[in-house]
Amino acid sequence: MSRLLITLTSLAVLAGCATPTPYQAAEGSQPGFTETRIEANRYRISFEGNSLTDRETVETYLLYRAAELTVESGYDYFTVVSRATDEDTRVMTSGIGRSPYAGFSVNYTYFHPRWGWHGWRDPFWDDVSYRESTRYEASAEIYFGRGTKPDDPSAFDARDVMSNLGNQIVRPAAD
């Protein structure tokens, strides 16, 4: 009974972790946004998502954080000096996938009169499945400005950005 309870609890914890990264500050190994002040009105901002967070969401959260930080700092607009989105793709295996004979050289071929030459294969241990996991991290260097936004495609009105993207922001669930 206790083994079943432990298993069910573990599955519940894992299921709770199986959600896209919400809009939150990064903490330890928990993904989210980070910012570094470079000058009084210049910052480097990044947002890292987990493998369930798509590229568009990561880039939206980055822009929203830039706008939010602009308003918090008492400015009206921000200009993106540089911007990049990095993709980290990994392939993971599951299943047994490894023969108990892996430490030994048990590679041989044999000849069958009807089918010809055949290589050795262990049908019980060669069962492997693969899963691809991709994580995105968007980063930008921005600087803040006051007054009317300049006529520049890389300049954004911070309050407009927050107003237009606000309904796409998913914050962490309250504990």
N, C-alpha and C positions, 0 to 999 in steps of 0.2 A: 504494500500500500504506500509506504513512504517513497519507494522508488518511482511509483507512478506520479505522486505529488511533485517530486523533484523534476521529473520530466515535463509535466504540464507547466510548472512554474517557469522552467527554462524556455519552453516554447512561447509562453506569453511574453517573456522579456524580449526574446528575439523578434517576435511579431511587432512589439512596440518600437523596435529600432528600425523596422523596415518601412520607413517613410522618407520622403525627400527632405533635405536639409531646410529647416525653416529660416526665416530672416532673424539672425541672432549674431551676437559677437562670438568669434572663435575663442575657445577656451581649452587648453590642453590639446587633446587629440580630437576634440569636437570641432567639426568644420563650421564655418561662418565667415563673417567679415572681420578684417583687421585694417587699421590705418596707422600711418606713420607721418608725423608732422615733419616736413622738410624745412619750411620757412613759416613765417607768420601766416601767410595766406596760400601756402602750397602744401599739398598732402599726396602721399602714395596710398591708395586704397586697394584692397583685394577682397574677393569673395570666393571661397572654396566650397563646393558642394560635395555631397557623397555620391555614390554610384547610382542613386535613384533620382538625382537632381539633374535635369536636362540643361543644355547649354544656354538656351534662351532664358531660363529662370536665373541662372548664375549671373548672366549679363544684366538682367533686369534688376536684381538685387544690388549689383555693383552701382548702377546708375542711381538707384533709390538712395543708397548709402551716401553717395557723393552729394546728392541734393539735400539730404537730411543733415549732413555734416556742415554744408554751406549755411543753411538756415541757423543751425545751432551756434555757429561761429559769428553770426550777425551779418552775413553777406547776402547778396541778392541773386547772384548767378555764379556758375562755375564754368571754366573752360578746360576741356580735356586736352592735355599736352601730348600724352601717349596712352595707348590702350592696347591690351593683348588678352587673348584667351588661350590658355594652355589646356591640352587634352592628354590625359594619362589613361591609356588602355592596357588592361592586363587580362591574360587568359588564365583561368583557374580550372583545375581538373577536379573531378569528384568521382567516386566509385573506388574500387580497390585498385585497379590499374597497375598493379605491380605484382609480378609473379613471385611466389615464394622462392623461386629458383634464380632470382635476379642477381644474387651474389655469385652464382656459379655460371660457368659457360655451358649452357645447355642448348646450344644452337645446332641443329642438325637438319638434314634433309633426308627424305627417303623417296624411293621410287616405287610407284604402283604401276603394274603393267597396263591398267586401263586408263589412268589419269596422268601418268608421267611423274615428273619430279615435284615434290611438295616440301615446303619449309615447315619448321616446327611452330606451332601456335598453341598456347594454353587457353582453351575456351572458357575456363572458369576464372582466370585471373586477368585476362586482357580486356575486361569490360570497363571502359573509361568514358566519361562524358565531359565535355568542355563547356565553360561558360565565360563569356567575355564581359568585362566590367570596365566602364569608362567613367572617369571623374573629370570635372571641368573646374578650372580656376581662372577667373577673370581679374585683371589688375589694370589700374590706370593711375596716371599722375595728373593731378588737377590743380588749378589755382582758382581762388575766389576773387570776385569783384563786387563792387557796390554800384548801385544806380541802374541805368538802363542796360540791358544785355546788348553787347556789340553784335553787329551784323556779321556773324561768323558761324559757319555750320558746326564748329566744335564747341560753341558756347551754348549753355543751357540755362534757362530760367529755373532756379531751384524749386520755387513754389509750384510752377507748372508741372515739373517732373513729378513732384510728390503727389499732386492732385491727379495726374493722369495715370501714374503707375500704382498708386496706393491700394487700389482694389485687387492687385495681383500679388500683394505682399502677404505671405503666410507666416504669422508669428508662432513661436513655440507654444504648445498647449500648456495651460496652467497646471501645475502639479497638485 
